[in-house]
Amino acid sequence: MLARVPAVVTLGVGAGASGVASRPVWFGDEGRPAFGWFHSPPDGLAVGGAVICPPLAFNLFHAHYALRLLAERLAASGFCALRLDYDGTGDSAGGNDDPGRTEAWVATVRSALRLVRQSGVDNVGLVGMRFGATLAAQAATSDERVDQVVLWDPCASGRSFLREQRAISTITLGSPAESPDGSVEIPGTLYDASTADDIEAVSIAKCALPLARRVLVLTRADRPVHRSLLNPALASEEFAHEQAVGQAEFMDRYPPVQELPHEAITGIVGWLGAGAGDEKVVVQVPEEGGPRQVEQGWGGSRTVEEPVSVPPVGLFGILTYNHDVRAPGAPAALFLNVANQHHVGPNRLWVELARQWAGAGIRSLRLDLSGLGDSPDRQGASGRWECFKPEAFEDVADAAQWLSPDDPSNVVLVGLCSGGYQALEGALVLRARGVVAINPFGSFDPAEFRAGLPLDPRRRVLLPAPEPEDARLEDARLDEAWRAGIVGTGGRSGSGRWLSELVRQGTDTLLVCGDAELRAARRGITAARLQRLSRTGGLRLEHVAGLQHDLFIADQRRLVTRLVTEHVLSRFSVPHLRTISGSPWAAALVE
């Protein structure tokens, strides 16, 4: 097992956050820990505390980095700030299918309030976004000691939250509006009937008032506001209603055009500061999060997760392993960010895979690349996050060296979209044991081009954008066109070259592609060449017809999970576990 990494302390990268100490922590139930980040002021003195309640489902992946900036700005302004992952979400123990979800989520908020108060701060507030604001209101009602509350673009009720998300699923993904079993599917998440009923029962209008001494409600100018959010009785002393500036550009856009809500963050920090007073207390920073059991595996084995810092930059990651199962010589899995999202992966898929694979003896590191998620920026940039940066090459190399110091090539790189692209590039550089690329996205304008620099020579998977006439050609005609030289690769290497190189160097390669992604991956390589590469056993190209790019659809997500797990465990897990009747690994290999 790897040596324990010293205390994980990162420096804030947000504007005005210089010197802020940030520490990963476990809190709540010892047997079912919740995960969070504790941010403390540079001088160790606080005027107040704040618990930050994130949104649920896909809203969370949009909001994670902005909430990190908010916490760092609050700490720089003299607050202790705790960001949390609700029970069964993010890096916390548990799963989405567990019973009693809303009760468990509110309980996580209450545990977070206790942790901040234990640090010596008594006047603690809550900041919640979207359905996180709805949960914050529930926690404030049951706590009765919350000093200030900020409801940032709140959902007035769980019913309105599900209605909005279900409409998005129906319009954009073609999901049915109703399910026969009462379950509700929203982008990236499926709630069973019981959980959906519990969510719909939550409402700010049903909360006992006042929620706190001071309450600030931030709503969007482009949407109607429910009357329950405009009730001055929400606060015992001071109620304010203002515009959630920049929320449309922040929540309704996807990378790379999504904009961080800096103005809203500045306003929230200022409003909380105005109500905190001048008295300061010495902060007792909670113990840094170390290895913690998050799940009991098959046969009583223990799955452990550990927050780690990868040198020399201090990239953040979560190491997952099983305390009782080892696979000597097996590669470790290295999971990479999806676009601007953090290390939990698409719709939390990296968490689920890492914990499942740990039971088969495979260690995993879920890594935040430079400037993404909870990692510092290798170049020291602040207030902006970006994928496809050249620094990712160093990030992957550093992580592989840390994860497998005796042989950095003994890793399996895993990624989707931009992470799939970087996994392929990293596998070429490292000569990795394996790579799993799901819907890899390799056609983009690299950051160095935008900076007026030449293409980084390490980029070998980068493909030109398809020409309009290419997109009209069917696969058979594309094969003919490539043979005749009609369709080229724009002067850059096509997939024929890098795929051949991966196979030739011995990297076990699995590509899982939807329709559009398959066409992109096949640019520059004929069907005959693909067949020859596949026959070597080093390449497996799985075409899943109709596969949605981000794996927002539950059935497709389950299919990809089963396919990827079968592939990885059949090649790299503890051999004898594959034959144990009744084990989850045996089931994965035969489904």
N, C-alpha and C positions, 0 to 999 in steps of 0.2 A: 504494500500500500504506500502511496506517496506520503511524504512528510507533510505535517501540518503547516499551512501557510500562516505567517504572523498576522497580527490584527489587520483586518481589512478596513482601511481608512482611505476614502477618496476625497479629493478636493473638488469643491463645486465648480462646475464649468459654466453655470449660468451667469448672466450679467449681474454684477454686484454680489456674487457669492464667493469671492476669493477668500480662502482660508476656512471655509465652512467644513466641519468634520462630519462625514456621513458614515454610518455604520450599519451593516446588515444585522438584524436581530430576529430571534424567535420569541414568541410570546404566547400567552393564553394557555390552553390545556397542554400539560407536559406530554401526554400521550397522543395528542393530535395537534401539533404546533402550528400556529399561524406565522407567516413570514412578513417582515416589513423592513423599512429603512428608517433609522433614527438620525435626524439631522440636528446638530447642536450649534449654538453661536460660537464664533471664533474665540471670544474671551471667556467662555464657560459660564456666562451670566445671562439669565433669561428673564424677560418681562412677562412671558406667558407661553402657553403651549397650543399646538394645533394638531388635530388628527385629520388626515386627508383621506377621504373616502372615494375611491375610484368608481367609474362607471362599470357596468357589466358587459359581458360578451364583446362584440367587435368594437363598441365604443371605448372599451378599455385599451385596445391596441392603438387606437387613434390618440388616446389621452396620456399614455404612460409617460412619455418624455416631458410633456408640458407640466404634469404633476410633479415630476422630479425638479424641474426648474422652479416651480412654485415653492416646494419644500426648501430648496437651497436659498431662494430669496427671503423666505420667512426666517430661516436660521440666521442669515446675514443681517436681518433687521432685529434680532434679539429674541426670536422664538425657538422653542424646541418643537420640531415638526416630525411627525411620524406618518410615513406612507405605509399603507397596509395592503395585503392580499387577503380577501375574504376566505373563509374556510372553503376548501374545495376549488379554489381559483388560484391563478398565478403559481407561486412557489409554495403555497401553504399545503398542508396535508389534506387528504380527502379528494373527492371528485364530484363532478357535476351531477352524477346519478345518485348520490347519497340522499337519504330522506331529510326532511326538515331544513331545506335550504335557507329560506328567509330568516328563520329563527337563528340558524347558525351564522348567517351573515351579520345580523344585528349583534349577536354575541361577540363576534370578532371586533366590532367597533367598540363595544363596551370594554373588552379586554385591552384594546389599544388606549382607551382613555385611562384605564388603571395604570398602564405602563408609563404614560407621560406624567401622571400625577406622582408615581413612585420616583420619578427623577427629581422631585422637589418642587414642581410647578403646580400650583393649585388652580389658577384661572386658565382653564383649557377650553378651546373652541373646536368646532367641527367645520370642515370645508368639504362639501360633497358635490360631485358633478353628475348630471343626468340621473340615472336610477341610484347612483351613489348618494345623491342629495336626498332622495326619498328615504333611503336607509339611514342616513344621518339624522333625519327628522325623527325616525322611529327610536334611534338610540338616545337622542336628546330627551325625548319624552320619558323614557324609562330611567334615564340617569338622574335628571332633575338638578344637576350641578353644572351643566354646560354653560359657559359664560357667553360665548359668541357663536353664531352659526352663519355660514355662507352657503346659500343654495345656488349653485352655479349651473345655469341652464337645466333646472330641475324637471323631472317627470312628476307631474302632479300625483300620479298613481301608478301602481304596477300595471293596471289595466291599460293605461295610455301608453306605457312603455312597450308592452307586448303588441298592442295594436299597431303602433308605428313600425316596430321591427318586423312584424309579420307582413305588413304591407310592402316593406322593402324586399323581403324574401319573395313575395308573390310576384312583384313587378320585375325585379332584377334577376332572380334565380328560377322563376317558374314554379316555386314551391306551392303546394295546395294551401288555400286559406284555412281549411279545416282538416283535422286528422280524425279518423274514426275512433282512435283510442284516447282522444282528448289531449294528446301531446301537442306541443307548440314548437315549431322550428323557426328560428330566426337566424340571420347570417352567422354561421360558425358555431351555433349552439342549438342543442335540442333539449327542451325541458319536458319531462314526463308530465302526465295529467295532474298529479298531486302537486308538483312544484309549480306548474303554471297556475293552478288554483291559488296556491299560497302567495305567489307574486301578485296576482290580480287583487288579492284582499288588502294589499298594502296601499295606503293612501295618506297623503299629508293632511287632507281634510279630516281624517279620523284621529289625528294626533291630539293628545291633551295639550292645551296651550297655557302659557307661552312655552316656546321651545327653549328660549334663552333670554338673557338680559338684552342682547343686541342681535338683530337678524338682518342680513343683507340678502336680497333676492336679485339675481342677475338673469334676465330673460332675453330672448332673441327678438329683435325688432321685426323680423320677417315671419313670426308665428304668433297666433293668438295666445293669450296668457289666461290660464285657468284662475277663476276668482279666488280659490283657496290660497294661491300664492301671493295675493295682494291684500291679505288680511293683516292689518296692523297688530292684531292680537297675537301674531306669531312671536312678538317680542314684548318683554315686560317693560322695557324702558325706551328703546330706540329701534324703529323699523325703517328700512330703506329699500327702495326698489330702483334698480338701475339697469342699463342695457348691458348684455353680455357681448362686449365689443369683440369683433373678429371671430365669433363662434361659427358662422357659416363657412368661412375660409379654413377654419380649423377642423371642424367635424364633418363637413360635407365633401371634402376633397381628399384625394388619395395622393400618395407620394408619386412624383416629386413636387407637385404643386400645392400640397398641404402647407398651411402657414401656421406657425406657432402664435398663440394669443398673448403676446408680450404685454399689450396694453391692459388686458383684463387681469393678468397676473400682477402687474404693478398696482392696479386699483384694489385688488383683494388684499395685498400686503399692506398698503396704506390704510385701508379701512380697519383691518384688524389691529394695526399698530395704534391708530387713534383711540381705540377702545381699551387698550391694554394697561394704560397707566405707565408710571415711571419706575416703580419699585422693581428691583431685580433680585433674583435668588440664584444661589449656586446650583448648577446643574449636576446631578449624579447620573452620568451617562450609563445606560443599561449595558450589561455584559454583551460583548460581541458574539454573534451567532456562530457556533461551531457545528460539528457533526451532530445531526439529529435524526432519529428514526421518524420517517414520514409514512411508512406503510409496512404491514406485515405480509411477507410474500408467501408463496405456496410452501407448505410443509413447515411453517413457523419461521422461515428465514426473515431477516430484517433488512429492509431497504432504507438506506441512510442517504441524506443529502447534506452538503456542506458548502457554504458560501466561500469562494476562493478569490484570490487576487493573482493574476498571471503577470509575472515580471517580463520585461523591465518597466513597462508602462503602467501596470496595475489594472489591466483589463479585468472586468468582473465576469464571473461565471458561477454556475452551480454544478458541483461535482456530485454525481449519483452513482452509488454502488451498493451491492448487497454485502452485508457484514458477514454472511455465512457461506456465500457461494463464490468460488474463484474459478477463473478459466485461464490457467497459466499459458502465456504466449498469445492469448487472444488479443486482437486490436481493441483499442478504446474508441468509442464513438465521439466525434466532435460535431456538435450541432451549431449551425450558424444562423444569424439573424435573417428574418424575412423582411425585406425592404427596411423601413424605419422602425419596425416593431422590436420588442425586447426578446430576451432569451427563452421565453416560454414557448415560442414557436407559433405557427399558424393555428389559431383557435386552440391553443395550449397543447398541440400535438406533440411537441418535443418533450414536454413533461411526461405525458402518458407513455411515449416510447421509451424514454430513459428509464422510467421506473419499471416498465415491463422487461426491458432487456437486462436490467440489473439482476433480476431473478434468474437469468440464464448465464450469469457470470460476466457480463459485459459492462465495464465502467463507461460512464458518459460524462462529458463536459458540455453544458449548455452555455455558450459563450456570447457575450455582447462585444461586437467589433468596436473598434475605435470610434468614439463619439456617438455611439448608439446605446439605447437601453440605459444601463447603469455604469457604463465604462467611461473613463476620461477620454478626451480627444488626444490622439498621438501628436497632433500638430498644435495643440493648445487653443484651438478655436472655441468660441463660446456662442451659445444661443442659436445654433443652427445644426441640424443633423442631416446626414446625407449617406446614401448607400452607393455602392460601386466605386468607392474611393481606392486609389492605389495603395493606401496604407493597409488595406485589408490583407494584402499579401504578407506583410510583416506580422499582422495580427494572427493569421492562421499558422505561420511558421513558429511564432512564440508559443502559441497554445499547444501545438503538437510537441514542441520541445519540452514544455512543462508537463504535459500529460503523459508522455512516453519518453523520458529522458535518455534511456538506453538506446532507443531506436525511434526517432520522430516519425519515421515512415509507417510505424505500426499503429495506424489509425484508420478509421472509416469516417470520411467526411460526409455530413448529411445537410442538405439544404433544399429550400423551395424558392422558386422565382430568383431574385438576386442572390439569395443564399445558395441556390442550386448552381448558379453560374460560378460563384466564388468557390464552392466545393469542388467543382470540376477543375478550375484553375489551380486550386490548392493541391489537388491530387496529382496534377502534372508536375508541379514544382517539388512536392515531397516524395513523389513516387510511392504514393500511399497504398496500403493494403487494399483499401476499398473506397468507393464513393457511391452515394445514393443521391441522385439529383431528381427532384420532383418538379415538373414543369419549369425547367431551368430557363431563365430569361437572359439571353446573351446578345441582344441587339439594342444598343443604347449609345448615347454620346458620352464618352468617358469624361471624368472630371478634369483630366489633364488637357483635353481638347478645349474645354470651356475656359481654362486658364491660359490658353495660347501655347501650350507645351506639346511636344511630340507624344505619340502613343507610347505608353509604358511597354517596354519590350517583353515584360512577363505576361502580357495579355495574349493568350493563344486561342481562347474559346470565343472571343468577341467576334460577332458576326455583323455584317452590314444589314441595315434595314431592308426588308423585302421590297423589291420594285413592284409597282402596281400590276405589271404584266405577269410577274412571278406568282402573285396571289391568285391569279385566275387559272393557273395551270393545275390540272389534277396530278396526283402523284405519279402516274404512269408517264405522263407527258414531261414531268419534271425530270424523271430518270433519263428520258431521251434528250432533253435539253442540256442536261449536265454533260452527257456523253459527247454531245455535239459542240459544247462550249458556248451555247447560246445564253445560258444563265451562269454567271460567274459569281465570285465571292468578293467582288469589290476591292481586290488587291489584298484582302486579309485571308488568313487561313480558314478553310471551311471545316465542317464537322468531320469530313473524311480524314483529315490529317490528325486532329486532336483525338478523335475516337480511336484511330489506329494506334496512336502513340500510347494512349491509356492501356489498351489491350497488350501492346508489345512490351510495355514496362511491367506488366503483371498486376495492374490495378483491377480488382474485381469491380466492374462497373454496372450499376443498375440505373437506367433512365426510365422514369415513369412520366408519360406525356399524355396530355389531352390532344385534341385534334390540331389546334393551331400550333401548339408547342412541338408536336411531332413533325409538322412541316418545317418548322424552324430548325429543329435538330438535324433533319435530313438534308438540309441545304448543302450541296457540294458532295453528297455521297449517294451512290446508286444503291438500289435494292440488292443487287448481287453482292456488292461490297459489304453491305450490312449483314447479309446472310453469312458471308465468309467470316466476319468478325464474331458473329454470334456462335458459329460452330466451334470456335476456339474455346468456348466456355467462359471467356473473360468479359463478354458483353451480354447484357440482358436488356432489351428494349421493350418495355411494356406500353402498348397503346391502349388507353382507357377511353373509349369513344364517349364524347360528351362531357369529359371531365372538366369541372369548373376550376379555373386557374388557382384560386385561393383556398380551395377545399372548404367552402362555406356550407356545402350540402352534406348532411350527416351520413347518408348511405354511401356516398362517394368517399367520405373521410374514413369510414370503417373499412371500405374496400382497400384503399391505399394503405391503411394501417396494417391490415392482414397481409397484403402483398409484400410490403417492405419488411415486416417482421419475419415472415417466412423466409425471405431471401437472406437476411442478416443472420438469423439464428441457425439456418441450415449450413451456413458457411463458417461461422465464427464462435458459436456458443459452446458451452461445455458438452462434449460429445455424448456422455451417458445420459444427460438430461433429455436428449431428443427422443429417447426410447422409453422413458418412464410413462406408463399408461396413466392417464388422468391428469397429467401435469398440463398447465396452460401452454407450455412450450410445445408439447406434443400436439395439442389441439391446433396451435397456430400452424404447424407444419403439415397438417392434413386437410385443413379447411380449403 
